[in-house]
Amino acid sequence: MATRAWAEYENRRNAEPISTEIVAYNGVVESAWCDWGAKLTGVTNTRPGRSATCRTRTHSRPELSDALHEAGFAVVSFAGDFAGGPVRPENRTVVTAITRSANP
């Protein structure tokens, strides 16, 4: 999962309020932006005759934890990889969420 910390590590330069990047590869132009204040990211992929856009909201680990607890998960934990390594800004995040047992 890409958290806000990872997105900032990968994309933000200094304290800019909005980061943008355009990359072309194999006939596809990818135009991406991150609005750090609004906590939104967007990517548009364009090739001749077709274009697709995706917008997502970025969340911090505490925001994700709160949302999962509010959704009914009893235990929420984060790791930096599938082996349970430490969480670092340069890594995506593995989230484990466990529901409450039906039998107390």
N, C-alpha and C positions, 0 to 999 in steps of 0.2 A: 504494500500500500504506500502511496506517496503522501506523506504528511506535509504540512506547511514548512516545517524545518528543512525537509529534503528539497522541496521546490525552491526555497530561498537559497539553499546551498548551491543548487545546480544552476539557478537562473538569475539571481539578483546581483546587481553590480552596485556597490556602495549603498546609499540610502534612497535610490530612485523609487518614486511612488508606483511607477508602472514599468515593467520590463517587457521588451519586445525582441523577437528574433525571427528571421526569415531564412529558411534553408531549402535548397533545391536538390533533389536526388531522384534519379531514375524517371525523369519526366514529371515528378510531383513537386509542387511548391508547398511547403509547410510554413504557415504564418502563425506564430504563437505569441500570446501576451499573458502577463500576470499582473493583476491589479492588487497590490499588497494591502492597501487600505480596505478594499471591499472584500478581500479574501476570495477572489475569483480568478480562474484561469480559463483561457480559451485557445483552441487550436483549429485552424482551418486548413484542410488539405485540398489542393486544387490540381487538377490535371485537365488536359484539353477535353471540354465537354462535360466536366463533372466537378462538383465541389461539395465538401462535407465539413460541417462545423460542430465542434463539441465544446461545451462550457461546463466547468465544474467548480464547486466550492472547495477550497482547501481548509483543512482543520488541523489544529494542533493536537498533540497526544492527549492533553487534559480535556479538550473539547470532545474528542472521540470517546474517551473513558466515561465522561459524564453522560453522553448520549447513549452509550451502550448500557450503562447502569439504569438510566431512565427507561430504557426499552425492556428492562427486566433481567439483564444478565447480572449474576451475583459476583463473578470474578472476572476481571479484565486485566490482561497483562500484555506487555509489548516486548518484542525482541528485535535485534538487528539483522537476524537471519534465521533460517529454518533449524539451525543447530542451537538456537537460544542465545546467540552472541549478544554483546552489548548494543544498545541503541546508540547510533551516532548520526549526526546530521547528514553525512554523506551516504548513508544506507537507507533504502526503503525500509518500511516497518512491517513486521509480522505481528498481527493482532490475534490473541486468543481470548475468546469470551465464553464463559461457562454459565449455563442456566442454573437456576435454583433446583434442587432435587425435589421431586414430587413427594418423596417420603422423608420427612424431617428426621 
